[in-house]
Amino acid sequence: MLTKVGTPAIYPVIVETEQANLRTYNFYIVENNHKLFLVDAGYNNDISWNKLQKVLYENNYSLHDLDAILLTHHHFDHVGLVNRIVEEHPIPVYAHEHSIVRLRREPQYLENRIRFFDQLYLEMGSDPERVAQEMERLRLYVEKNELQIVNSDIQILQEGDEIFGLQVLEVIGHSLDHIAFYHEESKKIIAGDHMIKHMSSNALIDINHKGERPFSLVFYEKSLQKLLDLPLETVYPGHGELIVEPYKLLHEKLGRIKDRGQLILQMLNKPRTPAWIAKEIYQERYDLLFPLVMSEIIGHIDRLEYYGRVKRIVRDGVNYYEHSRRPKI
């Protein structure tokens, strides 16, 4: 059901997907401060394109009424229609500074990223053969997705900016370039993948602009806590249904992070690798969902290390972690 809500007026573009874990691809047509703009741009297919045209038409707009595209983050299911829209109707595109190398798919960044994950997975105790398979998948992914390069000029947004009457909030975690768009008066936020009701947003491990690995889950936890301090009524997510009890969901997500951390901590009664933990928890899904599983477990162990709950031991280039017996966090 399409909804026009208060100020700003927000028209959801909801595209069904066969990916059961995602349910839908969501992006939004927004009218505020006499500007009409998109927040995110869906998946790059005709279904998303036609749905965008339909929602515009139903609300007495056309593609040529759009003034800009604002991106919450660089993932392909949020930027898919950018090139198609801008080719037909040149408008500015806005994103976080750290989105640019990712949206441009700069070759040096992509090559550094492959080397980063190759080293990371081996250091975390993964089988060399499984790591080699993952590196091959990443290289094929780079070749396959060359057409997803965003060609438009990209205007930079950062924490504290205001655009078209919306506040820009950095909500780093799910990705290192993630931002959300908040309207204080109406207590609404367009949050991308930072908050999804039916699934975990997964704080994905990645390489930053310095070639380092930030503690993504620590960032994500702090970004969730950040939203607890805001007056909120409705969250517009990148997937699934609208969130109308945001504080309840925020507390649930924060609680799940702590619970999973405690489970992993109990398993570290002797030195273990993250890969061992991942196999124990996920069993046969370890191979099937290798990058997501490793990202989750490494994230939790990073978080435990950040809070001083585990100590790291390096043996033959492989990281082992053990409970440090410090007080609970």
C-alpha positions in Angstrom: 0.0 0.0 0.0 1.4 3.4 -1.0 1.4 6.0 1.8 1.8 9.7 1.9 2.9 10.7 5.4 3.0 14.1 6.9 6.0 16.3 6.1 8.0 15.1 4.3 5.7 13.2 1.9 7.2 9.8 1.4 6.1 7.4 -1.4 7.5 4.0 -0.9 8.6 2.0 -4.0 8.3 -1.6 -2.9 9.6 -4.3 -5.3 9.0 -7.9 -4.4 12.0 -10.2 -4.7 12.5 -14.0 -4.9 15.3 -13.7 -2.3 13.3 -14.8 0.8 15.7 -13.3 3.3 15.2 -9.8 1.8 11.5 -10.0 0.9 11.5 -6.7 -0.9 13.7 -4.0 -2.3 12.6 -0.7 -1.0 13.4 2.8 -2.1 11.5 6.1 -1.7 10.2 9.1 -3.6 10.3 12.0 -1.2 8.9 15.5 -1.5 10.1 18.1 1.0 11.1 21.8 0.9 9.7 22.0 -2.6 12.1 19.3 -3.9 11.3 15.9 -5.2 14.0 13.3 -4.8 14.8 9.6 -4.5 16.4 8.0 -1.5 18.1 5.0 -3.0 17.4 3.6 -6.4 16.5 -0.1 -6.1 17.7 -3.0 -8.1 18.9 -2.7 -11.7 16.0 -4.5 -13.6 12.9 -3.6 -15.5 10.7 -4.6 -12.5 12.2 -1.9 -10.4 12.2 0.6 -13.3 8.5 0.0 -14.0 7.5 0.2 -10.4 9.3 3.5 -10.0 7.4 4.8 -13.1 4.1 3.5 -11.7 4.5 5.1 -8.2 5.5 8.4 -9.8 2.5 8.4 -12.1 0.1 7.5 -9.4 1.2 10.5 -7.4 1.1 12.9 -10.4 4.8 13.0 -11.0 7.1 11.9 -13.8 10.8 11.0 -13.9 11.6 14.5 -15.0 10.2 16.0 -11.8 13.0 14.5 -9.8 15.6 16.9 -8.5 18.2 14.5 -7.1 19.1 10.9 -5.9 20.3 10.4 -2.3 22.0 7.1 -1.6 22.2 5.5 1.9 25.1 3.2 0.8 26.8 1.7 -2.1 25.3 -1.8 -2.2 24.0 -2.9 -5.7 20.4 -3.3 -4.6 20.3 0.4 -3.5 22.0 2.0 -6.5 20.7 -0.1 -9.4 18.7 2.4 -11.3 21.0 5.4 -10.8 22.7 5.2 -14.3 19.4 4.6 -16.1 17.7 7.5 -14.4 20.6 10.0 -14.9 21.0 9.0 -18.5 17.4 9.9 -19.2 17.2 12.8 -16.8 20.5 14.3 -15.6 20.2 15.1 -11.9 22.8 15.2 -9.1 23.6 12.1 -7.0 24.6 12.4 -3.3 26.4 9.8 -1.2 28.9 9.5 1.7 32.5 10.2 0.9 33.5 6.6 1.4 30.9 5.5 -1.2 32.8 7.0 -4.1 35.6 4.3 -4.6 32.9 1.6 -4.2 30.4 3.3 -6.6 33.1 3.9 -9.1 34.4 0.3 -8.6 38.0 1.7 -8.8 40.3 -1.1 -9.9 43.0 -0.5 -7.2 40.4 -0.5 -4.4 38.8 -3.8 -5.7 42.3 -5.4 -6.0 43.2 -4.3 -2.5 39.9 -5.6 -1.2 40.6 -9.1 -2.7 44.0 -9.2 -1.1 42.6 -8.0 2.2 40.0 -10.8 2.3 42.5 -13.4 1.2 44.8 -12.6 4.1 42.0 -12.1 6.6 40.3 -15.4 6.0 43.6 -17.3 6.3 44.6 -15.4 9.5 41.2 -16.3 10.9 41.8 -20.0 10.4 39.8 -20.8 7.3 40.8 -23.7 5.1 43.1 -22.5 2.3 41.0 -24.4 -0.3 37.8 -22.6 0.8 39.6 -19.3 0.8 40.8 -19.9 -2.7 37.2 -20.6 -3.8 36.1 -17.3 -2.2 38.8 -15.4 -3.9 37.8 -16.8 -7.3 34.2 -15.8 -6.5 35.3 -12.2 -5.6 37.3 -11.9 -8.9 34.3 -13.1 -10.9 32.1 -10.7 -9.0 34.4 -7.8 -10.0 34.2 -8.8 -13.7 30.4 -9.5 -13.6 29.6 -6.1 -12.0 31.5 -3.8 -14.2 28.2 -2.5 -15.7 27.2 -1.4 -12.2 29.8 1.4 -12.1 28.0 4.6 -11.2 29.1 7.1 -13.9 27.5 10.3 -12.4 29.3 13.0 -10.6 28.8 12.3 -6.9 28.2 15.1 -4.3 29.5 14.2 -0.8 27.3 14.0 2.2 28.5 13.7 5.8 27.3 13.7 9.4 25.7 17.0 10.3 24.7 18.0 6.7 21.2 19.0 5.9 19.8 18.3 2.4 16.3 19.2 1.3 15.2 19.6 4.9 16.5 16.2 6.0 19.4 15.7 8.5 22.2 13.4 7.4 23.3 10.9 10.0 26.3 8.5 9.7 25.1 5.1 10.8 28.2 3.1 10.0 28.1 -0.7 10.5 26.2 -2.6 7.8 28.6 -0.8 5.5 31.4 1.7 6.1 29.7 4.4 4.0 26.1 4.1 5.4 24.1 7.2 6.1 20.4 7.8 7.0 18.1 10.7 6.4 16.2 12.0 9.4 13.3 14.5 9.7 13.1 15.6 13.3 9.7 17.3 13.1 7.9 14.3 11.8 10.1 11.8 13.7 10.8 9.8 10.5 14.0 8.3 9.2 14.9 6.7 5.9 17.4 4.2 7.2 18.5 2.0 4.3 19.8 -1.3 5.7 20.7 0.0 9.1 17.4 -1.2 10.5 15.4 -4.1 9.0 12.5 -5.6 11.0 12.6 -9.2 9.9 16.3 -9.9 9.7 19.7 -8.9 10.9 21.4 -6.1 8.9 24.8 -7.9 9.3 27.6 -5.6 10.1 29.8 -6.5 7.1 33.6 -6.7 7.5 35.3 -4.6 4.9 38.5 -2.6 4.2 38.5 1.1 4.9 40.2 3.9 2.9 43.4 3.3 4.9 43.5 -0.3 4.0 42.6 -1.3 7.5 39.8 -3.4 9.0 37.5 -1.3 11.3 35.5 -3.1 13.9 32.3 -3.0 11.9 30.1 -4.6 14.6 31.3 -2.1 17.2 30.4 0.7 14.8 27.0 -0.9 14.1 26.2 -1.3 17.8 27.1 2.4 18.5 25.0 3.5 15.5 22.0 1.6 16.9 22.5 3.2 20.2 22.7 6.6 18.5 19.1 6.2 17.2 17.9 5.5 20.7 18.6 9.2 21.5 16.4 10.4 18.7 12.7 11.1 18.7 11.5 8.4 16.3 8.1 7.1 15.2 8.6 5.5 11.8 11.6 3.9 10.1 11.6 3.4 6.3 14.0 0.4 5.7 15.7 -0.9 2.6 13.9 -4.2 2.8 10.7 -5.5 4.3 7.9 -3.6 6.0 7.9 -0.2 7.6 9.0 -0.1 11.3 6.5 1.6 13.6 7.9 0.5 16.9 11.5 1.5 16.4 12.7 1.5 20.0 11.4 -2.0 20.6 13.4 -3.2 17.5 16.5 -1.2 18.5 16.5 -2.9 21.9 16.0 -6.3 20.4 18.9 -5.8 18.0 21.2 -4.6 20.7 20.1 -7.5 22.9 20.8 -10.0 20.1 24.3 -8.6 19.7 25.1 -9.1 23.4 23.5 -12.6 23.5 25.5 -13.8 20.5 28.7 -12.3 22.0 28.1 -14.2 25.2 27.6 -17.5 23.3 30.8 -17.0 21.4 32.6 -16.1 24.6 31.5 -19.4 26.2 33.0 -21.2 23.3 36.4 -19.6 23.8 37.2 -21.5 27.0 40.4 -22.5 25.1 42.1 -20.8 22.2 39.9 -21.1 19.1 40.0 -19.6 15.6 37.0 -17.6 14.3 36.7 -20.2 11.5 36.3 -23.0 14.1 33.6 -20.9 15.9 31.8 -20.3 12.6 31.8 -24.0 11.7 30.5 -25.0 15.2 27.6 -22.5 15.1 26.6 -22.8 11.4 27.6 -26.4 10.6 26.7 -27.1 6.9 25.8 -23.4 6.3 29.5 -22.5 6.9 30.3 -23.3 3.3 27.1 -22.2 1.8 27.2 -18.7 3.4 30.9 -18.5 3.9 31.5 -14.7 3.5 28.4 -13.7 5.6 29.1 -16.3 8.3 32.8 -15.3 8.6 31.9 -11.6 8.6 29.4 -12.2 11.5 31.8 -14.3 13.6 34.8 -12.0 13.0 32.7 -9.0 13.9 31.6 -10.5 17.2 35.2 -11.5 18.1 36.4 -8.1 17.1 33.7 -6.6 19.4 34.8 -8.9 22.3 38.4 -7.9 21.7 37.5 -4.2 21.6 35.9 -4.5 25.1 38.7 -6.6 26.5 36.8 -9.8 26.8 39.1 -12.0 24.7 42.8 -12.1 24.1 44.4 -12.9 20.8 47.2 -15.5 20.3 49.0 -15.7 17.0 50.4 -19.1 16.0 52.0 -19.7 12.6 50.2 -16.7 11.2 46.8 -17.8 12.4 44.8 -15.9 15.0 43.4 -17.8 18.0 41.2 -16.1 20.6 40.5 -17.1 24.2 38.3 -15.8 27.0 40.2 -13.1 29.0 38.0 -13.6 32.1 37.4 -9.8 32.5 34.0 -8.4 33.8 31.0 -8.6 31.5 30.1 -5.7 29.1 
